[in-house]
């Protein structure tokens, strides 16, 4: 039995890893995403059971207490947190993942220090990397959460000599790490390295604007996986290494997709403070245009929608803020009863996290077959009678296609201006995250419906019912 147990644990880890990979594959499609999540959850359950059967686990009581507390908190969160708050929730969970990985390194260092055992070089390096990546992920994710929650300004926060300060902090970490490799039993230096890592996380996210949060959250998710893999090397646990590597790899791939969707490099996202006042130098600055716009009321908007043959709905962050997804679904249902073909156009970086619009529309039970990616829907806009833009701004700005001086020039957009008519629901004429005027608002085929997304869509539903 004693010989079988280690082999059985490793075989269980292998099955769990296979389920993780299968789950990730299924998450690539809305049709199979729910099943993929379940498959990956079963894999995680197997991994936890196998770990608890490991003979190195000595205190089951404390582990069971932790599992009970975590399960209660997770259940409460699942019921209480609104779908519109998922970006904040994902950011918070990323931070907790980084914290747990960093704490593993801290605990292992403390254990080796107390036992007076020599710290092997490979374990020492793994601990130092784990502390850095986990610490940056922890404080960086918490700051991202604060920005998304409105506790901290969502605009980029910069100050003089910011980059030299960052370089000094990074140099301090490297110097401390080098000292610990030579003298691995120095507790004050180790705690100093931990503190520097936590500060680096804050400095990392501080100059990044709220509009770049999809990229930041995706990157932090990747870092939490890398931290878990590093923790796996610290405690020599194959499951942690595999699971962390999967999360890290998938997260960085998603980060690259997000950057491509904005036609920007990851370096630009992290270090250019994009979205600050100084970036709005190309194209028309916010509020600078004196061009007239054509405004309509809900009754006129309802007539345009109700008598159309095809309508493409373009959700944006304004829909998320107003929590209008259920009203949007009700409007689409009503239009479909009248024989209107309704589709949804999803931009990769619409919202504040990857897949934000998909999550909100799924909550409202919108069929995944109605959701179209940018590459699939753009060729269909010319045949659409009406494009209904709800709270989206930069992702539908034609300046990205035509104005070489615009900060967003070259960014792939949803080409709603090619539809026969465009209705834009917006509170006012304020600019989007890029800080430039939206050319779409002044097009001859564009009409503005001013007001809260939830209120305006509800009025459209009421008016459409009366047609």
N, C-alpha and C positions, 0 to 999 in steps of 0.2 A: 504493500500500500504506500509506503514511504517513497518507493521508487516511482510509482505511478503518478503521484500527486504533482510533482513538478512538470512531468510530461503532459499531464492532463491540463494543467494551467496554460502551458504554452500552446497546446492545441486549441483550447478555448479562445485564447488571444488571437490565434490565426482565423478562427471562425468569425470572431468579432470584427477583426480588421476587414475581412471579406464583406461583411454586412455593411461596414462603413463605406467601402468603395461602391457597393451596389446602391446604397442609399444616396450617395452623392450623385451617382449617375441618374437616378430617378428624379432627383431634385432639379435636373436640368429642364424638365418639362412641366408646365402647370397641370397636365393631365395625370402625371404620376407623382407629383411632389408630395402629396399627403401620404401616399404609400411609402415613398422614399424616406420621409421623416420617421415613419413607424419602424421601417427596417433598420435605420440607423439607431433608433432608440433601443430596439431589441439587442443590437450589437453592443451598445453601451451597458445595458443591463448585464449581459454575459461577461463583459470586461470587469464590471464591478464585483460580480459574484466570484469570478476567478481570482481577483486580487484579494478579496476577503478570505479566500481559502489558502492564500499563500502563508507559509509558516512564519514569514517575517512579520506578519501582523500579530501584535501581542495584546492590544487593548481593544477588544471588540465593543466594550461598553461605550467608550468615548466615540467610537465610529458610529455606532447605532444612534447615539444621541445626536451627533452631527447630521446623520441622514434624516432623522425625524424632524429636526429643526429646519433643515434645508427644504424638505418636502412640504412642510407647512407653509413656509415663506413662498416657495414656488407656486403652490396651489392658490394662495391668496393673490399673488401677482397675476396669475393667469386669468383670474376672475375680475380683478379690479382694474388692471391697466387697459386703457382704451387702445384700439388699433392705431389711432392717430398718434399715440405716444410710443409706438414701436421703435422709432429711431433712437429715442432716449433710452429705451429699455435695452436695445441691442448694444448701445454704447456702454451702458452700465455693466452688462454681462461680460462684455469684452474686458472691462477693467477688473472685474472679479476673477476672470480667468487668468489674467496677468498676475494678480495679487496671489492667487493660490500657487502659481508656479514659482514666483519669487520667494514665497514663504517656505516652500520645499527646500530651496537652496539655503535660506537662512537657517532652517532647522537642522539641515544636514551639516552645515558648517559648525553650528553650536554643538551637535552631537560628537563630531570628530574632535572638536576642541576639548570637550569635557572628558572624552575617553583617552586623550593624549596620544591618539593614533596619528601617524603621519598622514597627511592629506596627499593622495596621489595627484600627479600633475594633471592628468586628464579630467579627474573629478573637480579639481580646483578651477580649471579653465571653464568647465561646464557650469559650475556654480556662479562664476563671475559673469558669464554670458546670460545665464538665467536671471540673475539679479538685474542686469542692465535692461534686457528686453522686457522682463516682467514688470520692473519698476516704471519704465517708460509707458508700457501699455496701461498700467494701473492709473497713474495720474493723468496721462493723456486722454484716456477714455472718460475719466471722471470730468475733466474739463470740457470735453466734447459734449458730454451729457448736460453740463451746466449751460453751455451755449445753446443747445437745442431746447432746453427747458426754459430759456430766457433768464436764468439766474445770472448769467454773464453776457455781455454784449456779443452779438453774433458777428459783428464786423471784425476784421483783422486788427489785432492789438500789437502795435510795434512801438519801439522806443530806441533812442540813439545807442549805438554800439551793441545792438542786439546780437548780431552775428558773432562779433568778438567775444561776447559773454558766453554764447553757446560753445564756441571753440574752446574757451577756457574751461568750461564745465566738462566737455568731452576729454580735453587734455588731462584734467584732474582725475577723471575716471580711469583713463589709460595709465596714468602714473601710479594711481592706487592699485590697479590690477597688477602692474609689473612688480610693485613692491610685495604684493601678496603671493605672487608666484615664487618670489625669492624667499619671502618670510611668511609662510601661509598661516601662521598661528597668531597674527596680529588682529585682535578683535576691534580696537578703535579704528584701524584703517578699513577693515571690512564694513563696519557700520557707516563710515564716511562714504565708501563706495555706494552703499545702498541709498544714502541720502542724496548723493549727486544724481543717481539714476532717477530718483523720484522727481527731482527738480528738472532734469532734462525732459521728462514727459510733459511737464507744464510748458516749458519753453518750446517744445515741439509743436503743440497745438495752438498756442497763444496767437501766432500771426496768421492763422488760417481762418477764413471767413465761413459763416454758416452755410453759404451756398456750395462750399466744397465738402460739406460733411459726408456725402455719399462716398467720396474717395477716401476720406479720413477714416470713416467707420470700417470700410472694407480693408484698409491697410492695417488698422488696429486689430481687426479680427485675425488677419494674417499673422501679426506679431504675437497675438495671444497663443496661436498654434505653435509658432516657433519657440516661444517660452515654454510651452508644455513639452515640446520635444527635448529642449535643453534639460528640463526637469527630469525627463525620462533617462537621460544620460547620467544625471546626478545620482539617481536611486537605482539605476540599471533595471528599468522596467520597459520591456519591449512594447507594451501596449501604449504607454505614454509617447514613446518615440514615434510609433506609426501614426497614432491619432493626431499628434501635434504636427507631424509632417504633412498629413492630408489637409488639415485646416490651414496650415501655412501656405501650401502650394495653391490650394483653391482660392484662398483670400488674395494672394498676389495676382493670380490670373484675373479675378474679378476687378481688382484695382486697376489693372492695365486696361480692361474693357471700359471702365468708368472714365479713365483719362482719355482714351480714344474717342469716347462719345462727346467729350468737351474739346477735342482737338488740342489738348495740352499735355505736356510731359508731367510726370510725377514730380520732378524737381520744381517745375513751375508752380504746381499746386502747393507744395510744402514751403517754398521759400520766396515766392513773389508777392505775398500778402494781397492776392487778387481779390478785388471787391472793396478795397479801401478807396477813399475819396480820390487819391492820386492816380488810380488806375483808369478813371473815367476821362481819359484824355483824347481818345479817338472816337470819332462819330459824334452824334449829338449827346450832350450831357443830359443828365436827368432834369426834366422840366425846362430844357432850353428851347424846345420847339414851340413855335407859335402857330403851327398848322392846325386847321380845324378838324374836328372829329365828328362823326355822325352818331348821335345817341338815339336809342330806341327805348321803349318801355316793354314790360313783359308781354303785353297783348300783341305787339308787333312781332316780337321774337317768337311767340307761340305760333303765329300764322306762318312765319318763315319755316319753322320746324315742321309743323303739322302738314303743310302742303308740299314738303320735300319728298323725293323718292329715296334719297340716301343721306344719312347724317353721320358724321364722324365726330365723336366726342373726344376732346383732348384734355385730360385732367392734369392739374399741376398742384403746386404746394398750397395755393389758395384754397383748393378744394379740401386738402387735408386739414388746414387750419380751421376752416369753417365746419369741418366734419359733415360735409355735404354728400358723401358717397351714397347714402341710402336714398336721398332725394334724387340724385343722378340716376340711380337704378330705377326709381319709380318713373322718372321722365322717359327713360329709354323703353321701359315696358309699355307705357302709354303710347309712345310713338310707334312701336312695333304692332300694337293692336290696330293702329290706323294704316298698317301696310308699309311703314317706313323701314328701310334697311338701316340698322344702327350698328356702328363699329366703334371701338375705342382705340385710340392711338397712344402708345406708351413710349415716351422718351427714356433712354437708359438712366439719365440723371435727374429726372423729374422727382422732386421731393427732397427728403433729407437722409435717405439711405437707399442702397441698392434694392430695387424691387418695391419701393414704397407705394407706388400707385397700384401695383398688382395686389399687394397685401390689403390695401383699403378696399379695392373693388371686390376682392374675394370675400371680405367681411360682409359686403352688401350682396353677396351671392350672384355676382355677375358671372356669366358663363365664360370660362377661359377661352372658348372658341371665338368669342367676340373681341378678345384682346389681340392687338396687332403690334409687333415690333416696328420700330422706325423704318427699317429697310423694306418691310412688307407693305406698310401703309402708304408711304410717300408716293409710289406710282399710282395710287388710287384716289388721291386728292382731286385730281382734275375731273374725275367723274362724280365727285361728291357735290350734292346741291348745297349743303351747309356744313361748315366746320364749326363746332361749338367749343370754344376754348374756355376752360373753367379754371382760372387762377394760375395759368401758365404764362411765362413772360419770355425770358431769354431763349428758351428752347423752341420758340416759334418766331423769333425775330429774324426777318429776311435780311437784316444787315449782316448776318453771319455769312450770307451768300454773296452779297453785292458790295459791301463797304469795306475796302481794304484797310481803312484807318480805324475800324471798329475793334475793340478789345476781343470781341467774340468771333472775328472774321475767321472762316474756315471751320467753325464748329458745326458738325452735322445737326440739322434742325428738322422738326416736323414742318413740312411745307404746306401749312394751312392756307397760305395766301394764294395757292393754286386752285382752291375750291371756288365754286361759283359764288358763294357768299360765306362770310365769316362773321360769327357773333362772338364777341369777347366779353366774358363776365369778369368784372374787376371792380374793386372798391374805388379806385381813382386812377390818375395818370402817373403814379409813381413808377420809377424805373425798377428793373429787376436787380438781381445780385450784381450784374456786371456794371451797373451804374450808368447805363446808356438808354436813350429813348428807344422805344420799340417802333420801328417803321410800320409794322403791321397795323397799328392803331389808326394810321392816316391814309391807308389804302382806300380806294374808291369802293371796293367790295366789302369793306369792314364796317361793322356797326358795333357800338359799345353799349353794354347793358351794365350800368353802374350800380354796385351794391354788394352786400355779402353774398358769397356763392350759395350758401344754404338758403337764404331768403329768396334770391332771384330764381334759383332752380325750382323752389317750391311754388313760386308764383307762375313760373312757366308751366309746371304740371297742372295747376289749377286752370290756367287759360287754355291749355291744349285740350283738356277734358271738355271744354265748352265749345270746341270747334265742331 
